[in-house]
Amino acid sequence: MTDLLAAYAAAGPGHDEMLQASGAARTAWDRLAARAHLGNGEELAARAEEVTSLLADHGATAPGTGDAWQLDPLPVLLDEVEWTRLEDAVRQRTELLDAVLADLYGPRRLLSSGILPPELVLSHPGFVRAADGIRLPGAHQLVVAGADVARNADGSWVVITDHAQAPSGMGHAMEDRRVVSQVLAGLYRHSRIRRIGPFFHALGQALAGVAPEAAGDGARVALLTSGPSSPTAFDEGYLAAMLGIPLVQGTDLVVEDGRVWARALDGRAPVDVLLRRVDARDCDPLELRGGTGLGTPGLVQAARTGTVSVVNPFGSGALENPALLTYLPRLSRALRDEELTLGSAVTYWCGERSMCSHVIANLARLVIKPIGSAPGSTVHGWELTNGERADLAVQISHRPWAWVGQEPVEASTTPTVEGRGLRAYPTVLRTFAVARGETYDVMAGALGRVTPDGGRSLSAPHPAGAAKDVWVLSAEPYAAAESWPGEPELLPRRAEATGIAPRAARELFRLGRATERAEGTARLLRAVADRRDDEGTTTRPGAQHGADPGAGAVPILLAALRGEPTGIAGAAVDLPGDAPAPPSPARDLPLSQVVTDPAVPGTIAHAVAAMVRSAASVRDLLSPDTWLALSSLERTLALERRRRAGSEADTEAELGLGPVLGRVLEGLLALSGVFTESMVHDVGWTLLEVGRRLERAQHLVAVLAATVTTRHEPAVDALVQRSVLSAHESVLTHRRRYPGQPPLRGMLELLLLDGANPRSLAFQLDRIGELLADLPAVSRGPQSRDQLLADVVDLLTEMPLDAVVAEAGPGGERTRLAETLTSMAWRLQSLGAEITAVHLTSPRPAQWPGEVWTP
């Protein structure tokens, strides 16, 4: 035993996953420590840091919070013989729940016979009356199920919670396996570990297997999500990418001609199967609950007529009723004539008088749950004061059928990394089962969770603490192939057209705009910072120029950066929306905060946050490498925030922004490379590229309007123009091409008229025109869109370059240049709004506030 394991101690007298009753480590743990070279705390901490870095690179976020996903590098090790017993018990329990579900929405013999009290079922919000009689094709109604299990002090397994409506965590389980197998690569490669990839193949086959008969061999499957704000958005996106199916939201779907269709830019595509990750009550505002904006009118009727299969079916949430745990042993005997192998945490339903009396008498030691429990509604009786327990007893007495009491589970503990050592933390595993043939396949592993709060949060929907990969150690080598994102899709698919929803297209358009806005701001800020550093000045706008050209150039460049005086620079599009924004609030910030403050529009950090939001909305359409670049940007900005926060210097007077801006640009250039080289150049990519080109054009026009529409001292103008050229990657070309010409004329020719310069306005306009021509035809005519673009092209080609350069008003104004740039600016802004209106407008969410039905 290594010193690291020898120093580990179990937290109590209960079961520990590493230590035997004698206190010696189980053989598998000794091997793990030796093969993974975990001989000391430094190595352990290094593994934990590597896990954190990999998760950030993959964009993994925690359910319910959006914070970084926490994963412990040490897996939970389970022997295959022991796992097989648990696997069989999970399979039996899932078959029982499937039989219960089929009865509740079929003959309802369980209710009519009194085996299940009707008020227990009918009062639960998961019971959906509109789902009566809806059946999926095939042998099972419960297609995929999850169960949170923990090991008691005696080593036996019990279920804390069943997950039947929309079980989450499958994507996280695969992500955990992917990361841990990289961090412990040598150990993983030489260990006999059962793979979890086959489970996802089985899931893909199960989804295709419940498709309506009319779908034939090419079932079209989609994952229904509530969007990037979903508590399990990462899990949904990861799972959709693995299965090779699109993410859709309620507004992406329409029920017409008796069936469900997915809206697309080039028409519509039929949907045969929906893997549902939205609460059933929010799926159809006509028959269920209106006012949420998440549903698709007519979806329940389509499921009722059998033109679409919804997995899991509407109403399967009734199986998550904690009161049902009380009756499962009885139900097993009634429906299957066998004893339930995998029991539940001892649960008392207060709808039965004797159980209610027992719960009220023992509030101080029980876990109390309302049967329609929402996150945070679970109460630990021992944490309440006497007065609070008295109030709770009154509530239970008033509505006894709505409450259960549950004996706390003293969950087994598992070694978990804490600093440079190991601590014993209570552990819960979420197992998963998927329908296959007449029975169920169980994932050969699970999503593990450990919590430092003594196990109090183990029964919460998203427990605090860290995740754990779960390794089932096989006696024989296991050679089944693992499935990673990026491998061939798991579902048979028909060849389709573009098939991208207006919502997803809009997010890609916004992603392109946000990416270019971040880059434009970073390049201009670097030019400002370089000029300020080179000239050794901290002059602010309004300072006297004197004899120092740099003192005169810096305020002009700052005005361009902060949208002064024209307001154009900050008035393109307020990310992530499409409405015009006010002049940039970043104008009053220290320069370092223009880099790092995510709360203020106009900053680099604000643009990066918009990029992350849009990317999360279309995770299934992006390369996994996208998250490497986004993670690099987020880490760079976070490190700079921490560094600046620890400085006592006046941040406006600080020098040395160059390094952080260089790293930001490195990440943005990497992201541009991913977009160009790793995305299929389909309609989604086209809109992303339109967004980038449009934003680059607007940024260039705004910068020129703020810097060269007024004459200054020649030395000041020369510095300003050189900085503008530098900010648009054109200074070297200008030096080479225009050595003997007036600086301004050459600069305007290069940045406005040169169609071969990828940074010029002419190049952007040509590219936008080509890209718009590639978009699918739309019913609403694009004449206004095309006219706006043509107007900008005309303004550019008709601009008398020599005349606008030579012009000088009484105060040095170049009025014709300013008027031309201003005219271009508002037309470009209108062009963005028109593109959105023509191509990217989704229907408003269907809402009937007056018809909201609450069970």
Secondary structure, DSSP 8 states (H G I E B T S, - for coil): --HHHHT---SSSS-BSSB-TTS-B-HHHHHHHHHTT--SHHHHHHHHHHHHHHHHHTT-B-TTT-SB--B-SS-EEEEHHHHHHHHHHHHHHHHHHHHHHHHHTTT-HHHHTTSS-HHHHHTSTT--GGGTT---SSS-S--EEEEEEEE-TTS-EEEEEEE-SS---HHHHHHHHHHHHHHTHHHHHHS-B--SHHHHHHHHHHHHHTS-GGGTT---EEEE---TTSTTHHHHHHHHHHHT--EE-GGGEEEETTEEEEEETTEEEE--EEEE-S-GGGS-TTTS--SSS---TTHHHHHHHTSSEEES-TTGGGGG-GGGGGTHHHHHHHHHSS--SS-B--EEETTSHHHHHHHHHTGGGSEEEETT--TT--EEGGGS-HHHHHHHHHHHHHSGGGEEEE------EEEEEETTEEEEEEEEEEEEEEEETTEEEE-SS-EEEE-SSTTTTTTSSS-SSEEEEEEEE-SS--------TTS--SS-----S----HHHHHHHHHHHHHHHHHHHHHHHHHHHHHHHHHHT----TT---TT-HHHHHHHHHHHHHTTTTTS-TT-S--TTSSS---S-GGGGS-HHHHHH-TTSTTSHHHHHHHHHHHHHHTGGGS-THHHHHHHHHHHHHHHHHHHHHT--S-GGG----HHHHHHHHHHHHHHHHHHHHHS--SHHHHHHHHHHHHHHHHHHHHHHHHHSSB---HHHHHHHHHHHHHHTT-HHHHHHH-SSS-HHHHHHIIIII-TT-TTSHHHHHHHHHHHHHHS---SS--HHHHHHHHHHHHHHHT--HHHHHH---TTSB-HHHHHHHHHHHHHHHHHHHHHHHHHS--------GGG----
